[in-house]
Amino acid sequence: MRKTFLKVSLFSFLALGMSTAFVGCKDYDDDIDQLRTEIAANKTAIEAINQKISQGAILNSVVPTEDGKGIVISVTKDGNTQTYTIKNGENGQDGTTAQVWDIREVDGKAYWFKNGENTNIPAQGKDGVGTTGETGAPGNYWAPNEEGTKLEEYAWNADAKKYEKTGKTVDIAITVEGDKTPGITAVADANYVYLTGVQTGTDEAGKPVFGTVAISRNGLLRGIVFNPDLYLDGVEGTRYAYADGVYKTPGAGDATGEITVNATKANFTIPVASNWHYVAGAATDAYQLGENATTSYVLNPNNANIDGVEFSFLPIDNKEQVATSRAAEVAVPALVVKDKPAMKDGELKVVYNIVNPKSVVYTEDSKNTLPVTALQATLAGKDVDEVITSDLFSLVMATVKFTALSYVPAAESTADVHLDTDGKTAAESASDFIIAYNQNPENLFDLSTKIRVCYTIADFGKTTTTESQMTLAEAASRWGLTASYDPMTYYVGTSETDESKYASVAADGKVTLKYIKDGAWVNCGDNEASRSAIGKHPIVRVTLKNGDKVVLVGYVKLEIGDKAAVPPTIANTPIILANGTLPLLCEAKDDAVVSTWQTTSDKVLAELGLSEAEFKANYAIEGNAATGATYVEGTTENTFVAVTGNTYGNLEYDADSEAGPTNGFLTWDYAVANAKAIAALEGRKVKLFRKFVNNNDANIILYLGVEISIAAAPSVTFGTLSPLFLAVGKTDEVAMRVPQAKNTLGMDVYDFYALLKDYYTDDVIKASYTVAPATGYPAIADLGVAQSYKFAAAAEQMEGLAVSADALSLLSGTEVIATIGAADGKVTYSNSEKAKELLNAGTSDYNVWAKVEITATYGSCKLPFAALAGNKVRIDFKRPIVLKGTEGYSIYPNGIDPSQEPLGDFFTMKDSFGNGNALFALQNNAYADVNGIYSFYKVATLSIDFSQVAVSGVTFKMMAAAGSSATVTQDATNKNLYTADISSVDALNEIMVVCDYGNEVLEKDQVVKLPITVAYSWGTQSVEAQVTIKAFPQN
C-alpha cells in the first residue's frame, strides 16, 4: 500500500485571492460577489467533510451532480449519511462536465472506471496490491499521483521486493483552453478522493483560479512527520530543558540590624522561626526537574481521526553523530506523554516529560553519539505491533539553573531586579513596591503578576551566565512549580512592632493591607483611620517549590504609602490641538502644522485651571523640546506608544514665556521622509503627541499633539491614441509595420521600429491630471513629471512570451522578440529567428503583439502617482508581406514533351500597406519588380516539395530554362524537394515547374496542391498553390 505524504493542502488555499479590490459596473460587481459566494460554498463543504472524517465518519461515495457541473460527496457516520456538493458555479456550461474515476472489481480483479465505464486500466485491489502477472509475479497497476491529475504505472521489482514507478502516466484531469471553466475531476482510490479543477480563488483581474484538493476517505492515520524546531549538525531535533540543582533548607539563628524610620534610626530583630534565610541542602537534596515540553507533528492525512489513538515515544537510542560527550548515569531516561495530544493550527501537539533527564547520554561504546527517539501511535482496535512511527528526531538536552526570583520595578524598566535572598537584607534595603493605603478590595495588589523566575539555560557541553525570565504561571505549567507567599515576622523599635502584620497575603498572591483598630487588625480602606498604616514596611517571603521542596526564595519589602493625587480628567488622554492636510511633495516650503498657545489655553489650561506660568511650573515636557520622543495612540484606549526614531517627524515645543496667544505651542514641520511614512498609514494620517509629566506626580501625564494628514498623490493620464492608428473598435491598440519601400526617410526594410509618441494625438505623450488634485498640488507643468517606458508585466503579454528583468526586452525563451527604449519609448521589432517565426506564423496580418507601459513619477525624489491612466498600449506587429498561392491554375499536356510553367504563375506577394502593393506583376508578358518593392523586401528563395504531390503517371520537378543563369538546387536527401534562388525577379520567368506526363494516359483532370515556401527579409511563409493537371490526351 502506498504511504504517500500529501503535498496538497486540504483547502487552506481557498482564502487566497480574495483580497483583490474590484472596480467597475454593477454587473461586474455582481459577478464577483457570485464568484466569492461560490468559492466560500466550496470551502465550507470541504471543511465540513474533513471535520466529519476527523471525527470518525467515512467518505463512502463520489458521483457527479445531475447537471454534470460538480461533484456530490457522501459521508456516513453511525448510520447517518450527509451529502456535500462541490461545483464551479453556473459557469460550468462550457462543455467541460465533471467526471469521476473510481476502482471497481471485475471477476476478482480491480480496474479503473471512468464515469461508470471500465477503462481496462489495472488498479490496486482492496488488499493494496495489483493484479497477478502472466508469470505469476505481481502484476502492474496504476494509481493517482499526489495531485490527482494523472495515473502513474507501478511495476513489481523482484530484487527490491517492492513496487516502483515505471514512468508511464495517463492524464485524467479535465483541461480546457482559454478562459473556459474546467469541469471537476474526482479520482477515488481506497484511501483518498482527489479533486482537480476546483474553483479556489480569484486572480488580480478577478478571474477564477482553479486548484487541487485531496480528502482522506476514512481519516485513518497513515503517517506522522516530525516538525523540527532546530537542526543539530543537519539532524532534525527539538530542545529539551531540565533543571539541575539542590533544594534549599531554612538557615539557623536570629538576625538583628538597624533601619531608618521617618529620619530616626531603629533596631530590628528577626526570629529564626521566621525563616528569614535559606541555605543549600545536603547532597541528598539534589534534584533534576524535567520540563513539560511540546513537540509538533504533521499527520497524514491531516484530517486524521485520532480519537482512541494511543501515543507514546520509542525508548531513547543513540546514533553516532556529534563530538560533544557526557557520561551516562545509572538511571534510565524515558519520554512520557503528558495530557492527551491534540490538534492545533493544523499540527498535532504532544506535551511530554523526560524521566531522569540528566541520564540522557551523548556517548555510547566510547563513540560520540546523538540521542534520538520517535513518536509512535497505536491505532484503536489494532494489535500492539501494528503501530505508526514518526521519523526519528534528536533530543538536544539543555541544562537550566534557577538563579533568583525577580521583579520589574517600573513599567518603563527593561531589566529585572533580583529579590533579596534573605530577610535581613530586605529589611535594610529600600522598598520594592509602594502600595497606597486606600486599597480597592476588588483590585488588590497582586504579587503573583509581579514576581518572575530568573534562570540560565545552556545546551549540552556549554555554559552561560545570561539570565532569562519566566512568569510564575509559566513555571507552573512548564515545570510544575508553585509559589507560596508568607509574611516574615520582624520586630522594629522599642515597641517591637511586627511590621509584617500590616499586610496579609492570600495563597494566590493578593495583598491586603491592615491597620490596628481597637486592638484588632482590620483591612485598610479609603478612610482617615487607615492612614495610620502609612510608612509601615511589611516583608513577604516568596518561596518557589516543587511539592514541599524549596527551589528558590526571595523577600519582598512593601511600603504602605499615601493615596495618589486625583489626576485631571484630561490626564492620560489624547488631546489634539491642531490639524492640517498637506500635499505629498519632494520640495515643500514652509509647510507645517502648528498649534497655538491660544488653542492650548482653551483646551488644556482652562481644563486644568492653570495659567500659562503655572502650567510651565507644574508640567515638564519629556526630553528635548525640539527633538524629544513623539507618541502615537496604542491599540487600547488611552494608551500611547513612542515612535521609533520619530519616524513621523519631530513635534517641537516652544516654551517661550513671552509667547503671544497666536505663537506656536507645538509645531510639526514638513519633511518628505516623514510625509511618506505618514502616507503609508491607514487613512494617510497620524495623531502625533508630546508627553508632559506633572512635576509633583509622575503618574499624571498630558499627551498633547496635532493631527497631520497627507493628501493623496495626484492621478494622471497620458492623452489619447490617434484614431489614424487605432485597431477597429479599440482605444488602446495600434499597429506597427516595416517602412514602405519608397519611404522618404531612406529607411531599410529591417528598420522595423516606431516611437510610441508617434501613435498619440499631436505626436506627443504628455501627462495631465485625471481629476483636479488635492489642495496644495501645483499645476502639472510645475510638478516635475518624469516619464519612462517599459514592457508591461509578463501576465499581460501574448501567451508564451516573457519580459526581461529590466522590462526593456520582450523574450521567447532567451531570444529577443522586441525591445523598448526606457527614455524615448522607441519600440523595435527584433530580426531574431524566433521573432521572424512569430511574425509569419498563422494566417492573420497580426500574429504577434506586445503590451508597452508608460511609467511616471513626480518631483526630484521620484514620488509615485496615485494612479496612471491611458498608460498601456498594445502594439500589433504586422506581417510585412502576404504570400498567397494561385488558385485554379491549370497545366495542360504538351504533346510528348513535358509541360513547363514559370514560377511566377504559382503565387503572388503583396506588402502590408493599404490594399497591398504587389511585389511583382506581369509587364510585357514577363514578371517584373513593381516599383522596386520586390527588391526592397529582399525576397530570397522559393521551395516546393513535390513529394507532397501525387498524380498517377505524372512527375514534377523544378529547373532553370535553357540559357538561363538562374539556379535551382535539389535536396540531397529528399530528391523531390527543390529550392530556387529568386533574389532576382527574373527568376520568376526563367525557373520552370516541369510537369512530365511520361507518355501515360491521365483519364481525367486532377487537382493538386503544391506546397510553396518563400524566404524573404523577415522570415518564411508557406502556402499551397491549387493546380489542375489536365487530362491526357485531351478529348
N, C-alpha and C positions, 0 to 999 in steps of 0.2 A: 504493500500500500504506500502511495506517495505521501510523504510528510513534508508538504511544502509550506514555507512561511510566507503568507500572502503579503505582497507589497502594496496591494490596493487598499486604500483607506476605506473603512466602512462608512462612506457618505460624509466624512468630516469635511470634504472639499466642497460640499454644496453651499457653504457660506461664502465661497469666493465669488468675485464678480458682481456682488450685489451693491457695491458702494458707488457705482458709476452714477454721475449726475446726468440726467436726461433732459433735453430741452426739445421743443418742437410743438407740433399741433396736437390737438386733443386726441385725435385718433391714434397718433403715435404713442402718446402717454397711456392711452387705454391698452394698447398692445403691450407696453412694458409692464403695466400693472397686471395684465393677464399672465404674462410670462413669469413674473415674480410669484404669482399665485400658484402656477403650475409647478415651479421649482420647489416652493415650500411644501406643496402637497406630496411630491416625491420624497422629499427629505423626511417629512413626518411619517410617511408609510414605512420607509426602510428603517428609521429609528424604532418604530413600534415593533417591526418584525424582529430586529436584533434584541430588543428588550424582552420580548416574549421567549425567544430561543435561549437567552441567557438565564431565564427563569425556569427552563426545563421543557419548553414547548418543542415540537418537531415540525420542520418545514416539509410538508408531505406532497404538494403538487404545484406545478408551474404550467399555466396554459395561457394562450393568447386571449385578449378580450374579444367580445363578439364582433366589434368593428375592425379588429386587426391592428389597432393603433397602440396597443400596450400589452402589458403582462399582468395576469392575476395570480397572486401567490397565496396559497392556503397554509395556515399554521394551526396545529392542533395541540391542545394540552388538556389532559383529564377528560377526554371525550368531547371537548368543545372546540369547534373549528371557527376561525376567523379568516376572512379574505381581505387582501390589500391590493389595490390597483396602482400600477406604476405606468405612466404614459407620458408622451411628449406633447400634450395639449391637443389642440384642434388642428395643428399644422401637420399632422402625420398623414395627410392625404396625398402626398406627393408620389404615390406608387411604391412606397417602401414600407410594407406592412411588417408587423412583428413576426418573429419566428422562434420556435422552441426546439432545442436539441436535447434529447434525453436518452437514457440507456434502457433497453428492454431486452428480454431473453427470448430467443427463438431456438427451439429444440435443445435447450440447455446451454446455449452459447449467447454471450452478450454482444449486442450491436448498438451502434448509434442510430437513433431515429430522428428525422427532421420533420417536424410538423406531422408526426404520426406515420411517416413513410420510412421504411428501412433503407438506410444508405449502404448497407453491407460493409460498413467500416467497423472492424472489431473494437470492442470496448473492454474495460475491466469489469469482471463479474462481481457478484456480491462479496466474494471472498477476497477481492482485491487483486486477483491475478488475471492474466489474459487467457486466451483460448489455447488449446493444445496444438502444437505444430505437427507437420507431416511426419517428422522423425520421432515423435513422442516427447520432444523437448517443449518447454513452454512456448506458446506462440506469441506473435507480436500483437500489440494492442495500441489504441490511440486514446490520448487523454488531453484535456484542455491545458493550455499554457496558463501562466499566473494571471493574465489579464482576461482570459476567456474569449480571445479574439481568434485563436487558431486551435486546431487539434494537432498534437505532436505525436509521432510514432515512437514507441518503445519496443526494443528487442532484447531478448534474454542473452546475457553474456555468461556463457557456461563457465569460463575461467573465473570471472569475478563473482559468479553466482548471484547476479542481480540484474534487474532491468536497466537499460541505458537508452538515452535518446539516439535515434538514428539520424536526425537532422531533417527528416521529411516532415512537412507540415501541410495542413489543409486550412485555407481561410474559411472562416464560418461567420464572422461578424458582417452585418449589412454595411455596405459602403454606398455612398451617393455622390453625385457630382454637384459642384457649385453650392448654392445656398439651400438646397433641398433638405428637408428634415429627415434624418435617418429613422428607420424603424428600430425597435429594441430587439436585440438578440439575447435570448436566455439559453444558457448552457448548464444543464444539471447533471452532475455525476453523483456518486454515492455520498459525497461529503459537502459539496458546495453548489451554490447557484451563482453563476457569473452573469451579470447583466452588462451589456455594452450598448452604446448609443443612448444612454440615459441623459435626459436634459438636466444639467447640473449647475448652470450659471449663465452669465452673460459676459461678453467681451466689452471693450471700451466703447464700441459703437452700439451697444445694446442688443447685439445679435446673440442668439442662444449658443451655448457651449455644451458639448456632449462629452460624457466621460464614462468611466467603468466602475462598477460596484461588485464586490464579492460578498456573499452572505453564506455563513455556515448553515447547513441544513438542520443539524441536530445539537449544536452548541457543545459537542463533545470535545473536551480538552485534548489537544493533539500535540502541542508543543509549548515549551517555556523558554523564553530567551532573556537572559540576564541583561539588565540595562546598567552599565558601569557608571560609577561616579568618579573614577580615576583609572589611570593606567600606570602600572609599575613595570618598567623595562618592557613596555609593549604589551603586557598582560592585563586583561580586564580585571578590575578589582574594586573593593569597597573598603573604606577605612572603619576600623572598629576600635573604640577607645575603652580603656579600663583604668580605674583609679587605683593607685598603689600607695599605701601609706600606713600609718599607725594610729589607732584610736587614741583619744585623749582622756585623761582622768583628772579629777579635781586635785589641785595642789594643797599643801598643808599651810597652817599658820594664819594669824590675823594680819591685817595691813593697817598702817596709820599714815597720816600725812597732813598737809596744810593746804587750804584753799582760801581764796579771797571772795568774800560775800559783801556786796554793797560797800566796797572800798575798805572792808575790815577783814583782817585775817582770822581764820577759824580753823581749828583742828578737826580731823575726821577720823573715824575708826570703822574698819570693815571686818566683821567677824568671819572666821573661817567657814562657818556654816553657810555663808552667802555664796560660796563657790566663786570667789572673786578672781581666781585664775586657774588655768588648767595646764597640765604638763603631758608630754608624750608618755604613752603607756609602755608596758614591757614588750618583749619580743613576741609574746603570745597574743598581744593586741594588734599585730599586723593584719592588714586587710587587703583584699583585692576585690574591687567592685566593677562588674561589667555593666556597660550602658545598655539601655533598651534602644537598639539601632534599627534602622529601616532600610531594606533593600527593595529595588523595583524590578519588575519583570513585565515583558510584553507577552501576552498569551496568543496562541494560535489555536482557534480563531480568537480575535479579540472580543467576541461576544460569547466566549465560552461560559458554560454553566458550571460554576464552582461550588454550588450547593452540595454538601456531602463529601467534597473532595478533602482528603486529609493531606496536609502539607508537613514536611519535615526536611531536615538537612542531612546530607551524607556526612559520615564521620570525616574529620579533617584529615587530609592526606598531604604528603609533601612531595613537590616536584622540584627537580634540580633547576635553579634559576638565578638566585641572587647572591651577592657577595657578602652581605652582612649576616652575621650569625648570632644566635643567642642560645645558651644552654637550655635543654629541656628539663622539666621537673617531673616529679613522680606523678603528680595529679594529672588526670586525663581531661583535656578540654573538650567541650561539646557544645554545639549550637542548639538552642531550644527556641521553638516558635512561641512567641507571646501573643496572646489575644488571637482573634480569628482574622486571617488575611482578607483584605477587601480591595475592591477595585476603586481607584481614584484617578481622575484625569486620564482615563484610558490605560492605566497600568495597574498591575497587581502589587499592592504594598504589603510587605511582610515584615512585621516587627519581631525581632529576635534578640536573644541574650546568649552570651557565651559563659558557660560554667567553667570555672578555673581558667580565666583568660590569660593569666600570667604564664600558663603552661604551654601556650601555643609556641611551637618551636620553629626555628629557622635553620636548623642543621639536622641532618639525619644520616647516619652511617658516615660521619665525617665529611659529608658533602654539603655545599651551600644549597639550600632548598627554599621553596616558597610554599606556605600552607595554602591549600585550595580546598574548596568544597562545592557543593551544588544543591539547589533546591529540588526536591522530588515530590511528586504528587501521586497519591494512591486514589484511583477513581472509585467512586461509590459502587458497590456491587461487584468489584473486580477482585481477583486474588491479589495477595500482598506482593507477589513477584511481578505483577503487571502494573508497573509504575511508569510515569513520565518524568524524565530528569532534565533539568536545565543544563546549559553549558557550564563548564567549570569556571569558577572565578576565584581570585586570590583574596586573602584577608591581609590587609595592611594594618598591623596592630599599632596602636598609638597609646602612649602612657600619659595619663592625666595626673597632675598633682594639685590637690585642692590647697590653695595658699592662704586665703583670707576671706572674711566677709567684708563687704564694702558698701558704699552708698554714693550717689551723685549729689553733691552738696547744693547745687542750684540748677535750675532748668537750662541755663546757658553754659554750664560747665561741660567740658569734654572728657575729663578724666575722673575715674572713681577715686574715692578716698577710703583707705582701709579703716575699718573699725579698730578701736583699741583692743588689744588682745588680753588685757587684764583690767579689772575694775578700778584699781588704784590709779592707773594712768588715765582712765576715763574721768575719774573724779577730779583729777588735777588739770585736765585739758579743757579747752573751750567746748561749748555745747555743739552737738552735731545738728540738732533740729530745734527750732523755736516754735512753740505751739501757743496760739492765743488762748487765753483763759475762757473766752466766751464760745466754747466749742459747740458745734452743731451735732446733736445726738444722732441725726440722720446722715451725717457725713463726717464721721470721726477720722482722725489721723490714722493712716494705715501703714504700719511698719513693713508689712509683707510686700508692699509695692515699692518700697524704698530700698530694701536691702538686696544686694546681689552677691553671688558667689564668684570669687576670683579663682582662676586656675591656669595652669600651663598645660600645653599638650604638645607632645613630640612623637613623631613616627619612630619605629624601632631603630635602634642604633644611633639616635640623635638626641640632642639636648636643647633646651631653650629656656630663657628667662622671661620671655614676653608673655604678659598676662592677658587673658581674655576673661569675659564676664558672662554669667548666665543668671536669669531670674530664679527666684525660689520656685516658681511654678515649673520652670524647665528642669531644675534639679530634681523635682518630684517625679515628673513624667519620664525623664531620661535616665535618672539614676535611682529612683525610689527613695530619695532622701526627704526628710521632713524637718521643719523648723519649729522650735518652741521659743516662747518669749516669757521671761521671768524677771520681775523687779529684783534688783540687787540691794539688799539691806545695807545701808551705811548710815552712821550717826555723825551729825555735824554740830560743833559748838558745845558750849557748856550745858545746853538743854538736851543735848544728844537727840536731836530731831532726826527721825528716819525719813530723809527727803524722798526716798523712793515710794513712800506711801502716798505721795501726791499724784500718783498715777497707777492705774491698773491696766494690764494688757490681756486681752482675750486670746484664746487659742489661735484665732485667725489673724492676730497681729493688730487688731483695732485698739487704740489707746484711749482710755477715758481719764480725764483729769479730775483731781479730787481736792477738797479743802475740808478743814475741820469746822464743824458747826455743832455746838452744844456737846462737845466731846466725842462726836461721831464723824466718820468720814463720809461726805456726800459728794455727788457729782457737781462739777462746776457748771455754771451757766452764765447767760448774759445778765448778771446782776452784780450789785456792788459787793456783796459778801464774797463772791467768788474771786474778787480781786486780791484777796489775802494770799492766794496761791502764786501770785506773780513773783518771779525771782527764784522759785524753787527749781531744783535740778534732779528729777528722778533719773535713775540709771537702770537700763533694761539689758539683761543678758540674753543674747540671741544665740541659740545652740542649733547647729545643723547635725542631724542624727541619721544613722542607719539603724532603724529599730530603736533600741535603747543605747546604742553605742554612739559616742560623740566623735564627729569628724572635724568640725570647726567650731570655734567660739569667738564671739565679738561682743563688745559692750558699747551701747548707745547712750550718750548723755543727752537728755532732753532738757529744755528750758521752757518754763511757763512764762509767756510774755503778755504784754498788753494787747488789746484788740486793735486792729488796723483802723486808720482813719477812713471815714466814708469817702470814697472817691466820687468825683463829679460824674454826672450822667454821661458826659461825653468822653470820659476816660476809656481807653482801650477800644474805641470805636472809630471807624474810618470817617474822616471829615474832609470833604472836598471843598477847597476854597476857590478854585477857578478851573475852567476847562477851555480847550481850544482845539480846532481842527486845522492841520497844516498839510500842504501838498508834499508828496514824496519827490524831492528834487536833490540833485547832486550838489548844487550850489545854492543854498538858501541863505539869504542875507537878512540878519536881524530878526529872524523868525523866533518867537518864544511864546511860552505860556506863563503868564505872570499873575500871581495872586497879590493883592494889595493889603496894606495894614488896615484899610477901611473894611475890607471883607473879613479879615481876621477879627477885627473888633466886633463885627456884627455876629459872627458865627462862633467865636471862641471866647473872647474877653467878656462879652456880656453874659454868656452862659456861666463863666467861672466867677463873675462878679469881681474881676480884677482890672486894674488899669494896665496900660502898656508897661509901665515901670514895674508894677507888681508881678506881671506875667514874667518879665525878664528876670526878676529876682527869684521867683519860685520855680521856674522851669528852665532846664538847660537842654539844648539840642545835643543829640548823641554825635560824637565825632566832630570832624572838621566841618565848619559851617558851609563851605563851598563844595567839598568832595566827600562828605560823610556818607555812611551807608543809606541807601534808599530801600523802601519796603513795598511789597505788594500784599494784597489780601491773601490769606491762606484758604485752604479748602473748606474749613469750617468757619462759622460766623464769628466775627471779631477776633480772628487770629491773623497774624502777619508773618511774612517770610522775607528775610533780607535778600535782595537781588545780588547775585554773584557778580562781582566786578562792575556793579552799576550798569548792567547791560543796556538799560533803557535810558541812560543818561544821568547826569547829576541834577540834583534839586537844591539850588543854592539858597541859603537863609541869610537875609540881611537884617542884622540886629541893631542897625544904626539907631541910636537913641534920639537922633534928630529927625528921624524919618517922618515924612508927612503922611496923611491918610492914603494918598494915591501912590506912594512909593512902594517898591516891591517888597513883599514879605518872603515868598518863595518863588523862585524863577527857574523855569526849565528852558535852556537854550537849545535850539535845533542843531543836531549833528546827524549827518546822513546815516552813519552806522547805527546810531540809536533809533532813528526813524525806521530803518529797515527791520530792526529787531521788534519794534512795536507793530509794524505792518504784518509781521508773521504771526501775531497773536490772533486769537478769535475776535472777530469784530474790529480788528486793526486798531485797537485802543488799549490803554492801560491807565489804571489809577495808581499814581506813584506818591509815596508818603515819606516824610521825615519823622523821626522819633524824638519827642520831647519828654524828658523824665522829670518828675517832681523832685526837687532837691531835698524834701523832707521825708518822702515816702516813695521808694523806688518802685513800688507796685502801682503807683498812679502814673500812667503814661498817656500822652496825647499823640495820636497819629494824624498829622496834618499833611495835606497834599493837594495835587492837581490831577486832572484827568486830561490825557493827551490822546488825540485821535489823529491818525494819519489817513488822509483821503486816498481813495482807491486810485491807482495809476490810470492814466487815460487809455482808451482803446482807439486804435487807428485802422484805417483801410487804405488800400494802395491803388485806388482807381479802378477803372473797368477796362476789359479787353476790347479791342476794336472789333466791330461786327464784321469787318472785312476778313478776319482770320478765324472767326469762331466756327466750330463744327455745328452742323444743323441741330437746332434745339438745345444747344449747350450755352452756358455762360462762363465756363471755366476750362474749355478745351479748345486747343488750336492745333494747326498742322504745321510741320516743318519739312522742307524739301531741299534737294540739291539745287544749286543755281541753274538758271536757264542757260541753254547753250550760247545764246547771243547776249549774255548779260553785259551791262555797260561797265561793270567793275573789274572785268578781266578775271573773274573767279573761275577756278578749275572745277571739274566735276567732283573732286574729292573735298571741296570746301563745303562740307555738309554741316553748317552751323548757323546760329542766329542769336542775336541779343534779345533777352527776354523783354526788355523795354520796348522793342520794336512791335510787339504784339499789343501794346496798350494804346489807348487813345492818345493822340499827340506824341506818340513815341516817347513817353516818359512814365516812370514809376515814381509816384510822389505820395508820401504819407499825408493823410488828412484825418482829423478827428471823426470818429464814427458818430459820437454824440458829444455834446458840449461837455468838457471836462469839469471836474470839481473846482470850486473857487480857489484861486491861488496858482493854477497852472497857466503858463504863458501861452501866447499864440504859438501854433505848431512850428512856425518858422524860427521861433526862438527856443524851441525845446531841445534842439541838438539831436535830431533823429539820425541814427546810423543804421544803414541797411546793408544786408549781405544776402547771399544766395546759396542754396544747397538743394540736394535732393531730399524729398520727404522720406519719412520712415519706410523701412522695407515692407511693412504690412500694407502700405498704401501703393506699392509698386505692382507692376504686372507680375503675375504668378511666375515663379522661377527666377526672378531677379532679386538681387540683394544690393545693399548700399554699403560703401566703404566706411571705415571708421570716421573719417573726416567729412563724410556725407557729400563729397565732391565728385564721386565716381559711382556710376551705376554698373553693377557687375553681374555676369553669369559665370558662376564658379570664380575663377581667377581672371577671366577675360573681361576687359573693359568694353562696355556697350556704349556708354556716353559719359561725358564729363560736363561740369558746370564751373564757371569762374566765380569764386566767392565774392569778388569785388565788383565785377562788371556784369554778372549774370549771363555770360556767353555760354550757350549750350551747344556742344559739339558732339555729333554722332561719330562713333569710332569706326575705323575700317578694319577692325579685327575680324577674324574668320567667323567667330560666333555672332558678332554684330551683323555681318553680311547674311549669315544664315537666317537670323531672326527677321531681318528686313524683307527677305524674299519668301519667307515661309507663308503657306496658305495662299488664298486667292484674293484676299482683301487688299485694298490700296494701303491700309494701315494695319500692319501685322505686329508692330512693336510700339510701345509707348512708355513714357516716363512721367512721373509727377514731380515738379520742382516747387520749391517753397521759398518765399521771401521771409527773412527774419529781420527783426529790428529791435534796437534798444534806444534809450534816450539819455542824454546827459553824458558828461565826461566819465562818470563811474558806471556807465552802461546798465542802467536800470531797465528791467523788463516792463513791457506794456501789460495792461490787464488782459487784453485780447487783441488779436490781429484778425482782420477780415480781408477777403479778396487777396490772400497771400499765397494761395496754392493754385497751380495751373497744370493741367495735364497737356503734355505735348505729344502728339501723334507723329511718328516718323514715317513719312510717305515713301512707298516703294518707288525708286527713281524711274523705272520703265515698266511697261506692261507687255509681256510676251504672250502671244496668242497663236495657237495652231490653226492652220487653214481648215475650213470645214467644206465638205462637198467637192473637194478637188478630185479629178479623175485622171487615171493613167490608162492610155489606150495601147493596144499591141502595135508593134512597129514591124509588121511583117515577120520576117525571120530574124530581124535584128532586135536586140534589147531596147526597150524604151528608156530614154534619158530625160530627166526633168531637172531644171535648175533649182538649187537650194532655195532661192528666194520665193519659189512658189509655195513653200510649205509652212511659212509662218510670217507673222507681222510683228513689229515692235513700235510702241508709242511711248512718248515720255509722259511725265506726270502733270504737265501744265495744261490748264484749260480743258479743252475737249481731247487733248492728247495730240501731240505732233508726231507724225510718222518719222521714224529714223531713216527709213529708206522707202523708195517708191519707183515704179516704172517710169522711166523717161526715155523716149525714143526706143521703146521695146527692150530696154535694159534697166536693171535695178541700179539706182544711183543714191548717193548720200543726199539727204534733204537738208539743205542749208547748214551743212556741217554737223548736224545733230548726231549722226551715226558715229563719226569720229570722236565727237565730244564725250560720248558715253563709253568710249574705248571698248567696243564690242570685240571680243577676243576669239572665241571658238564656238563651234556647234557640234554636238554629238548626237548620233542616232544608234540605238541598239536594235538591229534588225532581228535579233534572236527573239524579240518580243512580238514579232510579226509572223504570222503563219498563214500562207496561202498555198494549197497543194499544187505542186508543179511550178511554182513561181519563186524565184530567188531575188534578193535585193543586195545592193552594195552601194558604196559611195566612191566616186573617183573624180579627178580633175579632167576637164575636157581636153581633147587633143590640142597641143600647142600652148596650154595654159601654164602659168608659173605657180598657180595655187597649189597648196599642199593638203593632202589627206593622209592620216595615219590610221593603221588598223591595229587594234589591240592585240598584243601577243597571246593573251590567254583566251579572250572571247573574240574569235575571228569575225563575229557579226557586229562588233562594236567599232564604229568609225568616228573619227574626230577630225573636223575640218578647221583650218585656220581661216577665220572670216574677218580678221582685223581690217582688211580692205574690203570695201563694199563690192568690189569687182568679183570677189569670190562667190557672191550670191548668184552670179551669172555663169561662172566658169566651173563650179563644182556641181556635179550632177548626182542625182539619185537614180540609180540604174535598176530597172525592173526587167528581169530576164524570164520570159515565158518558157524557155528551154524546149521549144517545139511541142510543148504539151498542150492538151486541149483543156481550156477553162470554160466549162459549160455555161456558167452564169457569173454575173458581177459579184465581186467580193469586196466588202467594206472592211478596211483595216485601220488601225490607229498607230501612227508612227510616233514613238516616244522621243521627243526632241529636248535637248538640254543646251541652253545658251549661257556662256560665261561672259560677264562684262565687268566694268569697273567696280560695281557694288555687289559682286557675288554671282550666283547662278539662279536661273529659273528653268523649270521643266514644264512642258505642255505636251499635248498629243495633237497631231495633225490627222484629221479624219480624211482618208483617201479611199476612193473607189477604184479597184482594179477591174477593168472592163473585161468581159468575156472574150475568149479567143478560141477559134476565129470568130470574127464579128458576123452576126447574121445579116 
